């Protein structure tokens, strides 16, 4: 019996490990990636509390836009942006830096509290990095991010990690800081212009019409002093006015409609992957049970054992149950580890779709009961035959 038990356990554990590794590295990983990308897309375009990103307004424009009641704009949040001179703990980092005036402005940006994965809402002198920036630059909460500007190093503490800003996932992610008063004064003294603005509409169609037909990013309009002649300056003005600035405007609703098509059947496809995975588990478990019960050497040993031992049926049933349970536990552990090890921030409570990844485990537990009943039935028949 010890030999039977040892062989069954060795085969069962080996099968569980192989199943767990194969399923985790193929179907589970693929399913997790699909669901994570779908959730990130929905979170960015539906959870940022933003309808448009427009090219840079001037400070005077911001005041006028906020005063107007005819442009359909509810909130407009200007920002400065940097692609160079970003440091993490005094070392060069890659990505895009956003600079905002107040913490409340983050409410209408991709860095609002609903999109923060961990940490707290940043305040003046603090920063939030997005997920992509954190992974690319290997930084964490508590690190120092700096902007090198005008030969000065402007330092900020990272206090939060937000979900990725999809506009810049190819640029190593983004970091958003709430500027200190002295640093803001430095920007003002140097007449630094806004790079762009996040816009939240009160009336989407009215706002879209305003941006399409009236809005001009006046921070892009150069002064007369930048040109050698009136003719050159007028040519610049004419080109500025004639340009279609909607080409540089991000429409969140339009983008989401076009990009979400890719994930329309995501949950259905993942469900199919998980059912396939469950079928693989079921077939493997059934094959193992049949192997353990019907292979000639095992069958002969089991028959001899049953003839000699009064409680053989009960013992073999116990060993079969233990082995199946151990196999399922191993498989479940590998599947769950696959989800968490792909990226530790991608967890079940952050992504509601990931619950479908439990389907193979649930089906495997159901098959555990079926296998136990099947095993018990076969053992009982042999027991009666050999009494």
The 8 nearest C-alpha neighbors of each residue, nearest first, counted from 0:
[[1, 3, 2, 4, 304, 301, 300, 5],
 [0, 2, 4, 3, 5, 6, 7, 304],
 [3, 1, 5, 0, 4, 6, 7, 300],
 [4, 2, 0, 6, 1, 5, 7, 297],
 [3, 5, 1, 7, 2, 6, 0, 8],
 [4, 6, 2, 8, 3, 7, 1, 9],
 [7, 5, 9, 3, 8, 4, 2, 10],
 [8, 6, 4, 10, 5, 9, 11, 3],
 [7, 9, 11, 5, 6, 10, 12, 322],
 [8, 10, 6, 12, 11, 7, 13, 5],
 [11, 9, 13, 7, 8, 12, 14, 6],
 [10, 12, 8, 14, 13, 9, 7, 326],
 [11, 13, 15, 9, 14, 10, 326, 8],
 [14, 12, 10, 16, 15, 11, 9, 17],
 [15, 13, 11, 17, 12, 16, 18, 10],
 [14, 16, 326, 12, 18, 13, 330, 17],
 [15, 17, 19, 13, 18, 14, 20, 12],
 [18, 16, 14, 20, 19, 15, 21, 13],
 [19, 17, 15, 21, 16, 20, 22, 14],
 [18, 20, 330, 333, 16, 22, 17, 21],
 [19, 21, 23, 17, 18, 22, 24, 16],
 [22, 20, 18, 24, 23, 19, 17, 25],
 [21, 23, 25, 19, 26, 24, 20, 18],
 [24, 22, 27, 334, 20, 337, 21, 25],
 [25, 23, 21, 28, 22, 20, 27, 26],
 [26, 24, 22, 28, 23, 27, 29, 21],
 [25, 27, 29, 22, 28, 30, 272, 23],
 [26, 28, 23, 30, 29, 25, 22, 31],
 [29, 27, 31, 30, 24, 25, 26, 23],
 [28, 30, 26, 32, 31, 27, 25, 33],
 [31, 29, 27, 33, 269, 28, 32, 26],
 [30, 32, 28, 34, 29, 33, 35, 27],
 [31, 33, 35, 29, 30, 34, 36, 28],
 [34, 32, 30, 36, 31, 35, 37, 29],
 [33, 35, 37, 31, 36, 32, 38, 352],
 [34, 36, 32, 38, 37, 33, 31, 39],
 [37, 35, 39, 33, 38, 34, 40, 32],
 [38, 36, 34, 40, 35, 39, 262, 33],
 [37, 39, 35, 41, 36, 40, 42, 34],
 [40, 38, 42, 36, 41, 37, 43, 35],
 [41, 39, 37, 43, 38, 42, 36, 44],
 [42, 40, 38, 45, 39, 44, 43, 37],
 [41, 43, 46, 39, 45, 40, 44, 38],
 [44, 42, 40, 46, 47, 41, 45, 39],
 [43, 45, 41, 251, 42, 46, 255, 47],
 [46, 44, 42, 41, 43, 47, 48, 49],
 [47, 45, 42, 43, 48, 44, 41, 114],
 [46, 48, 109, 49, 108, 43, 45, 44],
 [49, 47, 107, 46, 108, 199, 45, 50],
 [48, 50, 199, 47, 107, 198, 51, 108],
 [51, 49, 199, 251, 198, 250, 200, 252],
 [52, 50, 250, 198, 249, 251, 49, 197],
 [51, 53, 197, 249, 248, 196, 198, 54],
 [52, 54, 248, 196, 195, 51, 55, 197],
 [55, 53, 195, 216, 194, 247, 196, 248],
 [195, 56, 54, 194, 193, 216, 218, 196],
 [57, 55, 216, 218, 217, 60, 193, 195],
 [56, 58, 60, 218, 59, 217, 61, 193],
 [57, 59, 61, 60, 62, 56, 193, 192],
 [60, 58, 62, 57, 61, 63, 56, 64],
 [61, 59, 63, 57, 62, 58, 56, 64],
 [60, 62, 58, 64, 59, 63, 65, 57],
 [61, 63, 59, 65, 60, 64, 66, 58],
 [64, 62, 60, 66, 65, 61, 67, 59],
 [65, 63, 61, 67, 66, 62, 60, 70],
 [64, 66, 62, 63, 67, 61, 74, 75],
 [67, 65, 63, 64, 62, 68, 61, 69],
 [66, 68, 64, 65, 69, 63, 70, 72],
 [69, 67, 70, 66, 71, 72, 65, 64],
 [68, 70, 67, 71, 205, 72, 209, 206],
 [69, 71, 206, 72, 209, 68, 205, 67],
 [72, 70, 206, 202, 205, 201, 200, 69],
 [73, 71, 200, 201, 70, 206, 74, 199],
 [72, 74, 201, 200, 199, 71, 75, 198],
 [75, 73, 199, 72, 198, 76, 200, 65],
 [74, 76, 198, 197, 199, 196, 77, 73],
 [75, 77, 197, 196, 104, 198, 74, 78],
 [78, 76, 196, 195, 197, 193, 75, 79],
 [79, 77, 99, 98, 193, 195, 196, 194],
 [78, 80, 193, 194, 98, 97, 195, 81],
 [79, 81, 97, 96, 194, 98, 78, 95],
 [82, 80, 96, 95, 83, 97, 79, 84],
 [81, 83, 95, 94, 96, 80, 84, 85],
 [84, 82, 81, 85, 95, 93, 147, 94],
 [83, 85, 147, 146, 86, 82, 148, 91],
 [86, 84, 146, 92, 145, 83, 91, 147],
 [87, 85, 91, 145, 92, 90, 89, 144],
 [86, 88, 144, 90, 89, 143, 92, 91],
 [87, 89, 143, 90, 144, 142, 86, 145],
 [88, 90, 86, 87, 91, 145, 144, 143],
 [91, 89, 86, 87, 88, 92, 85, 144],
 [92, 90, 86, 85, 87, 89, 93, 84],
 [91, 93, 86, 85, 87, 136, 90, 94],
 [94, 92, 171, 85, 91, 136, 95, 170],
 [93, 95, 171, 172, 170, 173, 82, 132],
 [94, 96, 173, 82, 81, 174, 172, 97],
 [95, 97, 81, 174, 80, 173, 175, 82],
 [98, 96, 175, 80, 79, 174, 176, 78],
 [97, 99, 79, 176, 78, 175, 177, 80],
 [100, 98, 177, 78, 101, 178, 176, 97],
 [99, 101, 178, 177, 98, 102, 104, 78],
 [102, 100, 103, 104, 177, 99, 123, 178],
 [101, 103, 122, 104, 105, 177, 121, 123],
 [104, 102, 105, 101, 106, 107, 122, 100],
 [103, 105, 106, 102, 101, 76, 107, 99],
 [104, 106, 108, 111, 103, 107, 110, 102],
 [107, 105, 111, 104, 103, 108, 48, 112],
 [108, 106, 48, 105, 49, 104, 47, 111],
 [107, 109, 105, 110, 47, 106, 111, 49],
 [110, 108, 47, 111, 164, 43, 114, 107],
 [111, 109, 108, 105, 161, 114, 112, 115],
 [110, 112, 106, 105, 113, 114, 109, 108],
 [111, 113, 115, 114, 120, 110, 106, 119],
 [114, 112, 111, 115, 46, 110, 47, 116],
 [115, 113, 112, 161, 162, 111, 110, 116],
 [114, 116, 161, 112, 117, 113, 160, 162],
 [117, 115, 161, 160, 114, 162, 118, 344],
 [118, 116, 160, 115, 159, 119, 161, 158],
 [117, 119, 159, 158, 160, 116, 120, 115],
 [120, 118, 159, 121, 158, 117, 115, 112],
 [119, 121, 112, 122, 159, 118, 158, 111],
 [122, 120, 125, 126, 119, 158, 102, 127],
 [121, 123, 102, 125, 177, 124, 120, 101],
 [122, 124, 177, 125, 179, 178, 102, 101],
 [123, 125, 179, 155, 177, 178, 122, 156],
 [126, 124, 156, 155, 121, 122, 123, 177],
 [125, 127, 176, 157, 175, 156, 121, 158],
 [126, 128, 159, 175, 160, 157, 174, 158],
 [129, 127, 174, 160, 173, 132, 161, 175],
 [128, 130, 161, 163, 160, 132, 162, 131],
 [129, 131, 163, 133, 162, 132, 161, 160],
 [130, 132, 172, 134, 133, 129, 163, 135],
 [133, 131, 172, 135, 171, 129, 173, 130],
 [132, 134, 138, 130, 137, 131, 136, 135],
 [135, 133, 137, 131, 132, 136, 130, 138],
 [136, 134, 132, 133, 137, 171, 131, 172],
 [135, 137, 133, 138, 134, 132, 92, 93],
 [138, 136, 134, 133, 135, 139, 132, 87],
 [137, 139, 133, 136, 142, 134, 87, 140],
 [140, 138, 142, 141, 133, 137, 157, 160],
 [139, 141, 157, 158, 142, 159, 138, 118],
 [140, 142, 157, 139, 158, 156, 143, 138],
 [143, 141, 157, 140, 139, 156, 88, 138],
 [142, 144, 156, 88, 155, 87, 157, 145],
 [145, 143, 87, 155, 86, 154, 156, 88],
 [144, 146, 154, 86, 153, 85, 152, 155],
 [147, 145, 85, 153, 84, 152, 148, 86],
 [146, 148, 152, 84, 151, 153, 150, 145],
 [149, 147, 151, 150, 146, 152, 84, 153],
 [148, 150, 151, 147, 152, 185, 189, 186],
 [151, 149, 148, 147, 152, 153, 84, 146],
 [152, 150, 148, 149, 147, 153, 146, 154],
 [151, 153, 147, 146, 145, 154, 148, 150],
 [154, 152, 146, 145, 147, 151, 155, 182],
 [153, 155, 145, 144, 152, 143, 146, 156],
 [156, 154, 125, 144, 124, 143, 145, 126],
 [155, 157, 143, 125, 126, 142, 158, 141],
 [158, 156, 126, 140, 141, 142, 127, 159],
 [159, 157, 140, 118, 127, 126, 119, 156],
 [160, 158, 118, 127, 119, 117, 157, 140],
 [159, 161, 128, 129, 117, 127, 116, 115],
 [162, 160, 115, 129, 116, 114, 130, 110],
 [161, 163, 130, 129, 114, 115, 116, 164],
 [164, 162, 129, 130, 131, 165, 161, 172],
 [163, 165, 166, 167, 109, 168, 129, 162],
 [166, 164, 168, 167, 163, 43, 40, 172],
 [167, 165, 164, 168, 169, 172, 163, 170],
 [166, 168, 170, 169, 165, 172, 164, 173],
 [167, 169, 172, 165, 170, 171, 166, 131],
 [170, 168, 167, 171, 172, 166, 165, 94],
 [171, 169, 167, 94, 168, 172, 95, 93],
 [172, 170, 94, 132, 169, 168, 135, 93],
 [173, 171, 132, 131, 168, 94, 167, 170],
 [174, 172, 95, 94, 132, 96, 129, 128],
 [173, 175, 128, 96, 127, 97, 129, 95],
 [176, 174, 97, 127, 126, 98, 96, 128],
 [177, 175, 126, 98, 125, 178, 99, 97],
 [178, 176, 123, 99, 124, 100, 125, 101],
 [177, 179, 100, 124, 176, 123, 99, 183],
 [178, 180, 124, 182, 181, 123, 183, 177],
 [179, 181, 183, 182, 184, 178, 123, 185],
 [180, 182, 184, 183, 179, 185, 178, 186],
 [183, 181, 185, 179, 184, 180, 178, 186],
 [182, 184, 180, 186, 185, 181, 179, 178],
 [183, 185, 187, 181, 182, 186, 188, 180],
 [184, 186, 182, 188, 183, 187, 189, 181],
 [187, 185, 183, 189, 191, 184, 188, 190],
 [188, 186, 190, 184, 189, 185, 191, 183],
 [187, 189, 185, 190, 186, 184, 191, 183],
 [188, 190, 186, 187, 191, 185, 184, 149],
 [191, 189, 187, 188, 186, 192, 185, 184],
 [192, 190, 186, 189, 187, 193, 188, 79],
 [193, 191, 218, 190, 194, 57, 79, 55],
 [192, 194, 79, 55, 195, 78, 56, 77],
 [195, 193, 55, 79, 80, 78, 54, 192],
 [55, 194, 196, 54, 53, 193, 78, 77],
 [195, 197, 77, 76, 53, 52, 78, 55],
 [196, 198, 52, 76, 75, 51, 49, 77],
 [199, 197, 75, 51, 49, 74, 50, 52],
 [200, 198, 49, 74, 50, 73, 72, 75],
 [201, 199, 72, 73, 202, 203, 71, 206],
 [200, 202, 73, 71, 72, 203, 199, 206],
 [201, 203, 71, 200, 205, 204, 206, 72],
 [204, 202, 206, 200, 205, 207, 201, 71],
 [203, 205, 207, 206, 202, 208, 71, 209],
 [206, 204, 71, 208, 202, 207, 203, 209],
 [205, 207, 71, 209, 203, 208, 204, 70],
 [208, 206, 204, 210, 209, 205, 211, 203],
 [207, 209, 211, 205, 206, 210, 212, 204],
 [210, 208, 206, 213, 212, 207, 211, 70],
 [211, 209, 214, 207, 208, 212, 213, 206],
 [210, 212, 208, 209, 245, 207, 213, 214],
 [213, 211, 209, 210, 208, 214, 207, 215],
 [214, 212, 209, 210, 211, 215, 208, 70],
 [213, 215, 210, 209, 212, 216, 211, 244],
 [214, 216, 217, 213, 244, 56, 240, 210],
 [217, 215, 56, 55, 218, 54, 219, 214],
 [216, 218, 220, 219, 56, 215, 57, 55],
 [217, 219, 57, 56, 216, 220, 55, 192],
 [220, 218, 217, 216, 221, 55, 56, 239],
 [221, 219, 217, 218, 222, 239, 236, 216],
 [220, 222, 219, 225, 223, 218, 235, 224],
 [223, 221, 224, 225, 220, 226, 232, 219],
 [222, 224, 225, 226, 232, 221, 229, 228],
 [223, 225, 222, 226, 227, 221, 232, 228],
 [224, 226, 223, 222, 221, 227, 232, 228],
 [227, 225, 224, 228, 232, 223, 231, 229],
 [226, 228, 231, 225, 229, 224, 232, 223],
 [229, 227, 230, 231, 226, 232, 223, 233],
 [228, 230, 232, 231, 233, 227, 226, 223],
 [229, 231, 233, 228, 232, 234, 227, 235],
 [232, 230, 234, 228, 229, 233, 226, 235],
 [231, 233, 229, 235, 234, 230, 226, 223],
 [234, 232, 236, 230, 235, 231, 229, 237],
 [233, 235, 231, 237, 232, 236, 230, 238],
 [234, 236, 232, 238, 233, 237, 239, 231],
 [237, 235, 233, 239, 234, 238, 240, 232],
 [238, 236, 234, 240, 239, 235, 241, 233],
 [237, 239, 241, 235, 236, 240, 242, 234],
 [238, 240, 236, 237, 242, 241, 235, 220],
 [241, 239, 237, 238, 242, 236, 215, 243],
 [240, 242, 238, 239, 237, 243, 236, 244],
 [241, 243, 239, 240, 244, 238, 237, 245],
 [244, 242, 245, 246, 241, 211, 247, 240],
 [243, 245, 246, 247, 242, 248, 215, 211],
 [244, 246, 248, 247, 243, 211, 210, 249],
 [247, 245, 244, 248, 243, 249, 242, 211],
 [246, 248, 245, 244, 54, 249, 53, 243],
 [249, 247, 245, 53, 246, 52, 250, 54],
 [248, 250, 52, 51, 251, 247, 53, 254],
 [249, 251, 51, 253, 252, 254, 50, 248],
 [252, 250, 50, 254, 253, 44, 51, 255],
 [251, 253, 255, 254, 250, 256, 50, 44],
 [252, 254, 256, 250, 255, 251, 257, 249],
 [255, 253, 251, 257, 256, 252, 258, 250],
 [254, 256, 258, 252, 257, 253, 259, 251],
 [257, 255, 253, 254, 259, 258, 252, 260],
 [256, 258, 254, 255, 259, 260, 253, 261],
 [259, 257, 255, 260, 256, 254, 261, 262],
 [258, 260, 261, 262, 256, 255, 257, 263],
 [261, 259, 263, 262, 258, 257, 256, 264],
 [260, 262, 259, 263, 258, 264, 265, 257],
 [263, 261, 265, 259, 260, 264, 37, 258],
 [262, 264, 260, 265, 261, 259, 266, 267],
 [265, 263, 267, 262, 266, 268, 261, 260],
 [266, 264, 262, 268, 267, 263, 269, 33],
 [265, 267, 269, 268, 264, 270, 34, 352],
 [266, 268, 270, 264, 265, 269, 271, 263],
 [269, 267, 271, 265, 270, 266, 264, 272],
 [270, 268, 272, 266, 271, 30, 267, 265],
 [269, 271, 267, 273, 268, 272, 266, 274],
 [270, 272, 268, 274, 269, 273, 275, 267],
 [273, 271, 269, 275, 270, 274, 26, 276],
 [272, 274, 276, 270, 275, 271, 359, 277],
 [275, 273, 277, 271, 276, 272, 270, 278],
 [276, 274, 278, 272, 273, 277, 271, 279],
 [277, 275, 273, 279, 274, 278, 272, 359],
 [276, 278, 359, 274, 280, 279, 275, 273],
 [279, 277, 281, 275, 280, 276, 282, 274],
 [278, 280, 276, 282, 277, 281, 283, 275],
 [279, 281, 277, 283, 278, 282, 284, 276],
 [282, 280, 278, 284, 283, 279, 285, 277],
 [283, 281, 285, 279, 284, 280, 286, 278],
 [282, 284, 286, 280, 281, 285, 279, 287],
 [283, 285, 287, 281, 286, 282, 280, 288],
 [286, 284, 288, 282, 287, 283, 281, 289],
 [287, 285, 283, 289, 284, 288, 282, 290],
 [286, 288, 290, 284, 285, 289, 291, 283],
 [289, 287, 291, 285, 290, 286, 292, 284],
 [290, 288, 292, 286, 291, 287, 293, 285],
 [291, 289, 287, 294, 288, 293, 292, 286],
 [290, 292, 288, 289, 293, 287, 294, 297],
 [293, 291, 289, 290, 298, 288, 294, 297],
 [292, 294, 298, 290, 289, 291, 295, 297],
 [295, 293, 290, 297, 296, 298, 292, 291],
 [294, 296, 298, 297, 293, 299, 300, 292],
 [297, 295, 299, 298, 294, 300, 293, 301],
 [298, 296, 300, 294, 299, 295, 301, 291],
 [297, 299, 295, 301, 293, 296, 300, 294],
 [300, 298, 302, 296, 301, 297, 295, 303],
 [301, 299, 297, 303, 302, 298, 304, 296],
 [300, 302, 304, 298, 299, 303, 297, 305],
 [303, 301, 299, 305, 304, 300, 298, 306],
 [304, 302, 300, 306, 305, 301, 299, 307],
 [303, 305, 301, 307, 302, 306, 308, 300],
 [306, 304, 302, 311, 308, 307, 303, 301],
 [307, 305, 303, 304, 385, 308, 386, 302],
 [306, 308, 304, 305, 303, 309, 311, 302],
 [309, 307, 311, 305, 310, 306, 304, 312],
 [308, 310, 311, 307, 305, 306, 312, 386],
 [311, 309, 313, 312, 308, 314, 305, 315],
 [312, 310, 314, 305, 308, 313, 309, 315],
 [313, 311, 315, 314, 310, 316, 378, 382],
 [312, 314, 316, 311, 310, 315, 317, 375],
 [315, 313, 317, 311, 316, 312, 318, 310],
 [314, 316, 318, 317, 312, 313, 311, 319],
 [317, 315, 319, 313, 314, 318, 375, 312],
 [316, 318, 314, 320, 315, 319, 321, 313],
 [317, 319, 315, 321, 316, 320, 322, 314],
 [320, 318, 316, 322, 317, 321, 315, 323],
 [319, 321, 317, 323, 322, 318, 371, 324],
 [322, 320, 318, 324, 319, 323, 325, 317],
 [321, 323, 325, 319, 324, 320, 8, 318],
 [324, 322, 326, 320, 325, 321, 319, 327],
 [323, 325, 327, 321, 326, 322, 320, 328],
 [324, 326, 328, 322, 323, 327, 321, 329],
 [327, 325, 15, 323, 329, 324, 328, 12],
 [326, 328, 330, 324, 329, 325, 331, 323],
 [327, 329, 331, 325, 330, 326, 332, 324],
 [330, 328, 332, 326, 327, 331, 15, 325],
 [329, 331, 19, 327, 333, 328, 332, 15],
 [332, 330, 328, 334, 329, 333, 360, 327],
 [333, 331, 329, 335, 330, 334, 336, 328],
 [332, 334, 19, 336, 330, 331, 335, 337],
 [335, 333, 23, 337, 331, 336, 332, 19],
 [334, 336, 338, 332, 337, 333, 331, 339],
 [337, 335, 333, 339, 338, 334, 340, 332],
 [336, 338, 334, 23, 335, 340, 339, 341],
 [339, 337, 335, 336, 341, 340, 31, 334],
 [338, 340, 343, 336, 337, 341, 342, 346],
 [339, 341, 342, 337, 336, 343, 338, 335],
 [340, 342, 339, 338, 337, 343, 28, 345],
 [343, 341, 340, 344, 345, 339, 338, 346],
 [342, 344, 339, 345, 340, 341, 346, 338],
 [345, 343, 342, 346, 116, 339, 349, 130],
 [346, 344, 343, 342, 339, 349, 347, 350],
 [345, 347, 349, 348, 344, 339, 350, 343],
 [346, 348, 350, 349, 353, 351, 354, 345],
 [347, 349, 346, 350, 351, 345, 353, 354],
 [350, 348, 347, 346, 351, 345, 116, 344],
 [349, 351, 347, 352, 348, 353, 38, 346],
 [352, 350, 353, 354, 347, 349, 348, 38],
 [353, 351, 354, 350, 34, 355, 266, 38],
 [354, 352, 355, 356, 351, 347, 350, 34],
 [353, 355, 356, 352, 357, 351, 347, 358],
 [356, 354, 357, 353, 358, 352, 270, 273],
 [357, 355, 354, 358, 353, 273, 27, 359],
 [356, 358, 355, 360, 359, 354, 361, 353],
 [357, 359, 361, 360, 356, 355, 362, 273],
 [360, 358, 277, 362, 361, 357, 363, 273],
 [359, 361, 363, 357, 358, 362, 331, 364],
 [362, 360, 358, 364, 363, 359, 357, 365],
 [363, 361, 365, 359, 364, 360, 358, 366],
 [362, 364, 366, 360, 365, 361, 359, 367],
 [365, 363, 367, 361, 366, 362, 360, 368],
 [364, 366, 362, 367, 363, 368, 361, 369],
 [367, 365, 369, 363, 364, 368, 370, 362],
 [366, 368, 364, 370, 365, 369, 371, 363],
 [367, 369, 371, 366, 365, 370, 372, 364],
 [370, 368, 366, 372, 371, 367, 373, 365],
 [371, 369, 373, 367, 372, 368, 366, 374],
 [370, 372, 368, 374, 373, 369, 320, 375],
 [371, 373, 375, 369, 370, 374, 376, 368],
 [374, 372, 370, 376, 371, 375, 369, 377],
 [375, 373, 371, 377, 376, 372, 370, 378],
 [374, 376, 372, 378, 373, 377, 316, 379],
 [377, 375, 379, 373, 374, 378, 372, 380],
 [378, 376, 380, 374, 379, 375, 381, 373],
 [377, 379, 375, 381, 380, 376, 382, 312],
 [378, 380, 382, 376, 377, 381, 375, 383],
 [381, 379, 383, 377, 382, 378, 384, 376],
 [382, 380, 384, 378, 383, 379, 385, 377],
 [381, 383, 379, 385, 380, 384, 378, 386],
 [382, 384, 380, 386, 381, 385, 379, 378],
 [385, 383, 381, 382, 386, 380, 379, 302],
 [384, 386, 382, 383, 306, 381, 305, 302],
 [385, 383, 384, 382, 306, 305, 381, 309]]
